[in-house]
Amino acid sequence: MDVVRTSPYPLVIKADGLALGKSVEIVDSFEEACASLDRMLRQRTFGDSGATVVMEEFLAGEELSLLCLVSHNRLIPLDLARDYKKAYKGDTGPNTGGVGAYSPYLVSPELHSALDDMCTQISAGLEADGYDYTGILFIGVMVVDGVPKVLEFNVRFGDPETEVLLARLTSDLAELLLSTIDGTVQEKDITWSEDFVVAVILTSLGYPGSYTKDEPITLPSSLRDGELLFHNGTSMVKKEVFDGSGTPTLVNSAAVC
């Protein structure tokens, strides 16, 4: 409690375990901090994932996502993307696992150089700590006054950023992954279209809080050129209540559709 009494606000409180990207709360006062800690530690909103919490300095700036192929500790950056985590219109409301993204995310030459330096430092840190890591590294970055600051790491493709990145990738993904494994991948091997790609995530009403499942989803009969539709958290069910025929109907089965 000493931390929440003495820290400047806003303050970031986060469940230390995995919680589908929903475990971050930004509080503006001591009272809000106490309520957040009560939800996580006493009410166990996030179950065991919230048994331990992390409190962090609030950073105001522009958030970007940097995904990298990592070949035996050597980072090969992919193109940049930016995602949005607030649940409501106008970038407001509680944090989510991500409700939209776009790529490319254009930055200044100075920031691009700083991101390259950051990747070099991460690679050196992996070496210094005795790792031999090959795979994917997701780096969440907040740019504060032109300076990139790392928010988080994940060893997987990030969602929804991957949706906009892979839509622009003109290289063969399988070949890139195989060359990453055997240590021959080079940054010049990764090529991109010049298109701008936007992802819009549809969520169940109430997300990231409680929501109702098995609500019917209506989709357009066809997609326009350049449109892609990804399913996540949907199911086909037979329920006569929908149309009286028992015909399979598309419904939501999770929060993010």
Long-range contacts (C-beta under 8 A, 24 or more apart in sequence): 3-55, 4-30, 4-33, 4-34, 4-37, 4-55, 5-30, 7-55, 9-33, 9-58, 10-58, 11-55, 11-56, 11-57, 11-58, 12-55, 12-56, 12-57, 12-58, 13-37, 13-40, 13-53, 13-54, 13-55, 13-56, 14-53, 14-54, 14-55, 14-56, 15-40, 15-46, 15-49, 15-50, 15-52, 15-53, 15-54, 16-49, 16-50, 16-51, 16-52, 16-53, 16-54, 17-46, 17-48, 17-49, 17-50, 17-51, 17-52, 18-49, 19-46, 19-49, 19-50, 20-97, 20-255, 21-85, 21-95, 21-96, 21-97, 21-98, 22-46, 22-94, 22-95, 22-96, 22-97, 22-208, 23-49, 23-50, 24-85, 24-95, 25-94, 25-95, 26-58, 26-95, 59-142, 59-144, 59-149, 59-151, 60-144, 61-142, 61-143, 61-144, 61-145, 61-149, 62-142, 62-143, 63-140, 63-141, 63-142, 63-143, 63-151, 64-105, 64-107, 64-141, 64-143, 64-148, 65-101, 65-105, 65-138, 65-139, 65-140, 65-141, 65-158, 65-161, 66-115, 66-119, 66-138, 66-139, 66-141, 67-136, 67-137, 67-138, 67-139, 67-157, 67-158, 67-161, 67-162, 67-165, 68-119, 68-136, 68-137, 68-138, 68-139, 69-136, 69-176, 69-177, 69-180, 69-185, 69-190, 70-126, 70-133, 70-134, 70-135, 70-136, 70-137, 70-180, 71-134, 71-179, 71-180, 71-181, 71-183, 71-184, 71-185, 72-132, 72-133, 72-134, 72-183, 73-123, 73-126, 73-127, 73-131, 73-132, 73-133, 74-123, 75-119, 75-120, 75-122, 75-123, 75-137, 76-180, 76-185, 76-186, 76-187, 76-190, 77-115, 77-116, 77-119, 77-187, 78-165, 78-190, 79-103, 79-104, 79-165, 79-168, 79-192, 80-104, 80-105, 80-106, 80-107, 80-115, 81-105, 81-161, 81-164, 81-165, 83-158, 83-160, 83-161, 87-203, 87-207, 87-208, 94-208, 94-209, 95-208, 96-203, 96-207, 96-208, 96-256, 97-159, 97-208, 97-256, 98-158, 98-159, 98-160, 98-161, 98-201, 99-160, 99-200, 99-201, 99-203, 100-160, 100-198, 100-199, 100-200, 100-201, 101-160, 101-161, 101-163, 101-164, 101-198, 101-199, 102-164, 102-196, 102-197, 102-198, 102-199, 103-161, 103-164, 103-165, 103-168, 103-196, 103-197, 104-168, 104-192, 104-196, 107-143, 108-146, 110-146, 111-143, 111-146, 111-148, 114-146, 114-147, 114-148, 115-141, 115-148, 118-148, 118-150, 134-180, 134-181, 135-180, 159-232, 160-199, 160-201, 163-199, 163-228, 163-230, 164-197, 164-198, 164-199, 167-195, 167-197, 167-228, 168-192, 168-193, 168-195, 168-197, 169-193, 195-226, 201-256, 201-257, 202-256, 202-257, 203-255, 203-256, 203-257, 204-233, 204-252, 204-254, 204-255, 204-256, 204-257, 207-255, 207-256, 208-255, 211-252, 211-255, 213-251, 213-252, 213-253, 213-254, 214-239, 214-251, 214-252, 214-253, 215-251, 215-252, 216-242, 216-249, 216-250, 216-251, 217-250, 217-251, 217-252, 217-257, 218-250, 219-250, 231-257, 232-256, 232-257, 233-257
